[in-house]
């Protein structure tokens, strides 16, 4: 959803029920854990190295009068192409001129000049990108609408546009719940399909931004959304949840097919929070603190074709979003291997100052396509880039790690 100013305004009122010292320790019963020695904090880039065949390319770098703030890149394969969507503005994050751009590539390496997918709003309403979905025949673009602007505490809602060719788009329409009413929340950018085709993601409900898991059995994800049951992490300010901006991966647990939801921790533990559902996304455990370091930012989880679970994030135990890495688990319980995606020596200097811009690799989102894991992200919140890794270079090569239950 990328409403950084709104999050900062709300976070100042956030009072957690645990101390900072306690927050540094993973909670009992966390859905997954990190094996010892995966990250070496005494070495550059946590001692990580790229997997064989890793490539990084620039999708868009502004020049001339083009927008100099760009963030929130999300990828989706469709019709033999790879599509990228992000939000942009002339200079500053969460400004009134924010609009949604998109581009496409036939090979994942060479990208077309971006086109406007959704122009800046009017009468105080603002737009941010909400990501993609597809049933294979139709491409869906979600756009989050903030009627009073990003910095308002009113929150927003989700609209969707559809296309059969990736060029011509329908008029925006509200995303609907199972009763046919509009969902009163902004969608997170990382929906995933369960084995039966059910879509699982989260909305941040209004007023404010309170995370809630949702599922839909509509192949296009336009309607039929049902809210899952989950007790949110505590906060004195009921307008914002401690857990935010989740993604999901799947695993087996005690003979059940389960889905794990991974969250940013707005409580500044600099660890991931996680919840689990083993009934198709209808009921979830309370978000628990894990041992996975995280620079308090969007991240992206998922599964490789062989079932290996992955976490893409900046696994840094402070606010610096460097390096960008992928961490893997053969069984989804213990994450024991990690590879570098982008490191400190790859990071260019920030060229264009602007509100909330800072060095780093921001808001990664991932997708599988053409034998690769693709990860899109913003560089310094001004360039849109991606890194792709051959699946054969990161697939599990050893027996599954021991069950962490």
C-alpha positions in Angstrom: 0.0 0.0 0.0 3.1 2.2 0.4 1.5 5.0 2.6 4.7 5.7 4.5 3.5 9.1 5.9 0.3 7.5 7.2 2.2 4.7 8.8 4.6 7.1 10.5 1.8 9.3 11.8 0.0 6.2 13.2 3.2 4.6 14.6 3.9 7.5 16.8 0.9 6.5 18.9 1.7 2.8 18.9 2.4 1.4 22.4 3.3 -2.3 22.6 2.8 -4.5 25.5 6.3 -5.9 25.5 9.6 -4.3 26.2 12.2 -3.8 23.5 14.4 -6.4 25.2 11.6 -9.0 25.2 10.7 -8.1 21.6 14.2 -9.2 20.5 13.5 -12.8 21.4 11.3 -15.0 19.2 8.0 -16.0 20.8 7.3 -19.7 21.6 5.2 -21.2 18.9 6.3 -19.0 16.1 5.5 -20.7 12.8 9.1 -20.9 11.6 12.6 -20.2 12.9 16.0 -19.3 11.5 18.9 -21.8 11.8 22.0 -20.6 13.6 24.8 -19.1 11.4 22.8 -18.2 8.4 23.7 -14.5 8.7 27.1 -13.3 9.9 26.6 -9.7 11.2 30.4 -9.2 11.4 30.9 -9.6 7.6 29.8 -7.3 4.7 26.4 -8.2 3.4 25.9 -10.6 6.3 28.5 -12.9 4.7 26.1 -13.8 1.9 27.0 -14.6 -1.8 24.8 -14.6 -4.9 23.5 -17.9 -6.3 25.0 -19.0 -9.6 23.5 -17.2 -12.5 22.0 -14.3 -10.5 21.3 -11.2 -12.7 20.1 -7.7 -11.9 18.6 -5.2 -14.3 17.0 -1.8 -14.2 13.3 -1.7 -15.2 13.1 2.1 -15.0 15.4 5.0 -14.0 14.0 8.5 -14.3 15.5 11.1 -16.5 14.5 14.6 -17.5 11.0 15.4 -16.3 10.1 11.8 -15.4 9.0 11.0 -11.9 11.9 10.8 -9.4 10.1 9.0 -6.7 9.3 5.3 -7.6 8.5 2.5 -5.2 6.4 -0.6 -4.6 7.3 -2.6 -7.7 5.2 -5.8 -8.3 5.6 -8.4 -11.0 3.1 -10.7 -12.8 3.5 -13.1 -15.8 0.7 -12.8 -18.3 0.3 -13.7 -22.0 4.0 -14.7 -22.4 5.2 -11.4 -20.9 6.3 -10.2 -17.5 4.5 -7.1 -16.2 5.7 -4.6 -13.6 3.6 -2.2 -11.7 4.7 0.6 -9.3 3.7 4.0 -7.9 5.4 7.2 -8.8 5.5 10.9 -8.1 7.5 13.9 -9.2 9.7 14.1 -6.0 8.2 13.0 -2.7 6.7 9.9 -1.3 2.9 9.9 -0.6 2.4 13.2 -2.4 -0.8 14.4 -4.1 0.5 13.7 -7.6 1.2 10.0 -6.9 0.1 7.8 -9.8 0.5 4.2 -10.9 2.8 3.2 -13.8 3.4 -0.2 -15.5 5.8 -1.7 -18.0 6.3 -5.1 -19.6 9.1 -7.3 -20.9 9.2 -10.3 -23.3 12.3 -11.7 -21.7 12.4 -10.2 -18.2 15.6 -8.3 -19.0 14.6 -5.6 -21.5 11.7 -3.3 -20.5 9.3 -1.0 -22.3 9.0 2.7 -21.4 6.4 2.9 -18.6 2.8 3.8 -19.2 0.2 5.3 -16.9 -2.1 2.7 -15.5 -4.0 5.0 -13.1 -3.5 8.8 -13.1 -3.3 10.9 -10.0 -6.6 11.3 -8.1 -8.7 14.4 -7.8 -10.6 16.2 -4.9 -8.1 14.9 -2.4 -8.2 11.3 -3.3 -4.9 9.6 -4.0 -3.9 6.3 -5.6 -1.2 3.8 -4.9 -0.5 0.5 -6.6 -2.1 -2.7 -5.2 -0.4 -5.3 -7.3 -1.7 -7.9 -9.8 -3.7 -11.1 -10.2 -4.6 -13.3 -13.2 -6.6 -16.4 -14.0 -4.4 -16.9 -17.1 -6.9 -15.3 -19.5 -7.4 -11.9 -17.8 -4.9 -9.6 -16.1 -6.2 -7.8 -13.0 -4.5 -4.6 -11.7 -5.5 -3.6 -8.2 -5.3 0.1 -7.3 -5.6 1.4 -3.7 -7.7 4.6 -3.3 -7.2 6.9 -0.4 -10.2 9.3 -0.4 -8.6 11.8 2.0 -5.0 11.3 1.0 -2.2 9.0 2.2 -1.6 11.0 5.4 -5.2 10.8 6.5 -6.2 8.3 9.2 -9.3 7.5 7.3 -7.6 4.7 5.3 -8.8 3.6 1.9 -10.3 0.9 -0.3 -9.4 -1.2 -3.3 -10.5 -0.9 -6.9 -9.6 -3.3 -9.8 -9.1 -2.9 -13.5 -9.0 -5.8 -16.0 -7.4 -6.4 -19.4 -7.4 -9.3 -21.9 -4.3 -8.0 -23.7 -2.3 -6.0 -21.1 -2.9 -2.8 -23.1 -6.6 -2.0 -23.0 -8.1 -1.7 -19.5 -11.6 -1.7 -18.0 -13.0 1.1 -15.9 -12.1 0.7 -12.2 -14.5 -1.2 -10.0 -14.7 -1.8 -6.3 -13.5 -5.2 -5.0 -16.4 -7.0 -3.3 -16.8 -9.3 -0.4 -18.9 -12.5 -0.2 -22.1 -10.5 0.5 -21.5 -8.3 -2.6 -20.5 -5.3 -0.6 -17.2 -3.3 -1.2 -14.3 -4.4 0.9 -13.4 -1.4 3.1 -9.7 -1.8 3.0 -6.5 -1.6 0.8 -5.2 -4.8 -0.5 -1.7 -6.1 0.1 0.4 -6.7 -3.1 1.3 -10.4 -2.6 -1.8 -12.6 -3.2 -1.0 -16.3 -3.6 -3.1 -19.3 -4.8 -3.6 -22.4 -2.5 -3.6 -25.8 -4.1 -7.4 -25.8 -4.6 -7.2 -22.4 -6.4 -8.4 -20.3 -3.4 -6.6 -16.9 -3.3 -5.2 -15.8 0.0 -4.0 -12.3 0.8 -4.7 -9.5 3.3 -6.5 -6.1 3.4 -5.7 -3.2 5.7 -9.1 -2.3 6.9 -10.5 1.2 7.4 -10.8 3.4 9.4 -7.0 3.4 9.8 -5.0 0.4 8.6 -5.7 -2.8 10.5 -4.5 -5.9 8.9 -6.8 -8.8 8.3 -6.4 -12.0 6.2 -8.9 -12.6 3.4 -9.6 -15.4 1.0 -11.6 -15.6 -2.2 -12.6 -18.5 -4.4 -13.3 -16.2 -7.4 -10.6 -17.0 -10.0 -10.1 -13.3 -10.8 -10.1 -12.1 -7.2 -12.7 -9.4 -7.9 -15.4 -10.6 -5.6 -16.3 -13.2 -2.9 -13.7 -12.0 -0.4 -14.1 -13.5 3.1 -12.3 -12.3 6.1 -10.3 -14.8 8.1 -10.4 -14.9 11.9 -7.1 -13.7 13.4 -6.4 -11.9 16.7 -4.2 -9.0 15.9 -1.1 -8.2 17.8 -1.9 -5.7 20.5 -1.8 -1.9 20.1 -3.1 0.9 22.1 -4.1 2.7 18.9 -6.8 0.6 17.4 -6.5 2.5 14.1 -3.3 0.6 13.2 -2.2 -3.0 13.8 1.3 -4.0 14.8 1.4 -6.6 12.0 1.4 -5.0 8.5 2.0 -5.7 4.8 2.1 -9.5 4.8 2.9 -12.2 2.2 2.5 -16.0 2.4 4.1 -19.3 1.8 2.8 -22.9 2.1 4.0 -26.0 4.0 2.9 -29.2 5.6 2.4 -29.3 9.3 1.4 -32.5 11.2 -0.1 -33.9 8.1 -2.1 -30.7 7.2 -1.6 -28.3 4.3 -1.0 -25.0 6.0 -0.3 -21.4 4.9 2.0 -19.1 6.8 1.5 -15.3 6.7 4.6 -13.2 7.2 4.3 -9.7 8.4 6.3 -6.5 8.9 6.5 -5.6 12.6 5.6 -2.0 13.0 6.6 -2.3 16.6 10.3 -2.1 15.6 11.5 -5.4 16.9 13.3 -5.7 13.6 12.1 -9.2 13.3 9.3 -10.7 11.2 5.9 -11.6 12.7 4.1 -14.7 11.4 0.7 -16.4 11.7 -0.5 -19.7 10.4 -3.7 -21.2 9.0 -4.4 -24.9 8.4 -8.0 -24.7 7.3 -7.7 -22.8 4.0 -7.2 -19.3 5.4 -10.3 -19.1 7.5 -8.7 -19.2 11.0 -5.2 -18.0 11.9 -3.0 -18.1 14.9 -2.1 -14.8 16.5 0.9 -13.1 14.8 4.0 -14.3 16.8 7.5 -12.8 16.7 10.0 -15.0 14.8 13.8 -15.0 14.8 14.0 -13.8 11.2 15.7 -10.3 11.0 13.9 -7.7 9.0 14.5 -4.0 8.4 10.8 -3.2 9.1 9.7 -3.1 5.5 7.6 -4.9 3.0 8.9 -8.4 2.2 7.8 -11.3 0.0 7.3 -15.0 0.7 6.4 -17.9 -1.5 7.3 -21.4 -2.7 9.6 -22.7 -5.4 8.2 -25.5 -7.7 9.8 -28.2 -5.5 8.0 -26.9 -2.4 10.9 -25.0 -0.9 9.7 -22.0 1.0 11.4 -18.7 0.6 11.6 -15.3 2.3 12.8 -12.3 0.4 13.6 -9.3 2.5 16.4 -7.0 3.9 17.4 -9.3 6.8 19.0 -6.4 8.8 18.2 -5.9 12.4 17.9 -2.1 12.0 16.2 0.3 9.6 18.9 0.0 6.9 17.4 -1.9 4.0 20.7 -3.5 2.9 21.4 -6.2 1.8 18.5 -7.7 -0.1 18.5 -11.5 0.3 16.5 -14.7 -0.2 16.4 -17.2 2.6 15.1 -20.7 2.0 13.7 -23.7 3.9 13.1 -27.1 2.4 10.2 -27.8 4.7 8.9 -24.3 5.7 9.8 -24.8 9.4 13.6 -24.0 9.6 15.2 -21.5 7.2 18.8 -22.7 6.9 20.1 -21.3 3.6 20.4 -17.7 2.2 21.7 -16.0 -0.9 22.5 -12.4 -1.7 20.3 -10.6 -4.2 21.8 -7.1 -4.0 24.5 -5.9 -1.6 26.0 -2.7 -0.4 28.6 -2.5 -3.2 25.8 -2.7 -5.8 24.0 0.3 -4.4 24.3 3.6 -6.3 24.2 7.0 -4.7 20.8 8.6 -4.3 20.6 11.1 -7.1 17.4 13.0 -6.4 16.4 14.1 -2.9 12.8 13.8 -1.8 10.6 13.3 1.3 11.1 9.8 2.9 13.7 8.8 0.3 16.8 7.0 1.6 19.4 4.6 0.4 18.5 0.9 0.2 16.5 -1.8 -1.6 12.9 -1.1 -0.8 9.7 -3.2 -0.8 10.7 -6.4 -2.7 7.9 -8.5 -4.3 8.5 -11.8 -6.1 7.2 -14.2 -8.7 8.3 -17.3 -10.6 8.6 -17.2 -14.3 10.6 -18.9 -17.0 12.7 -21.1 -14.7 13.7 -18.1 -12.5 12.7 -16.5 -9.2 12.2 -12.8 -10.1 12.3 -10.2 -7.4 11.3 -6.6 -8.1 12.2 -3.6 -5.8 13.0 0.1 -5.7 16.6 1.2 -5.5 16.8 4.3 -3.2 13.1 4.8 -3.9 13.9 6.3 -7.3 14.8 3.4 -9.7 12.8 0.3 -10.3 15.0 -2.8 -10.6 14.7 -6.6 -10.5 17.0 -9.5 -9.7 16.4 -12.9 -11.2 17.9 -16.2 -9.9 17.8 -19.6 -11.8 15.6 -21.9 -9.8 18.1 -24.7 -10.2 20.7 -22.6 -8.3 18.5 -22.3 -5.2 16.4 -25.5 -5.2 16.8 -27.8 -2.3 19.8 -30.1 -2.7 19.8 -31.7 0.7 17.2 -33.7 2.8 14.5 -31.6 4.5 15.5 -29.9 7.7 14.2 -31.4 10.9 10.5 -30.6 11.7 10.5 -27.6 14.1 7.2 -28.6 15.7 
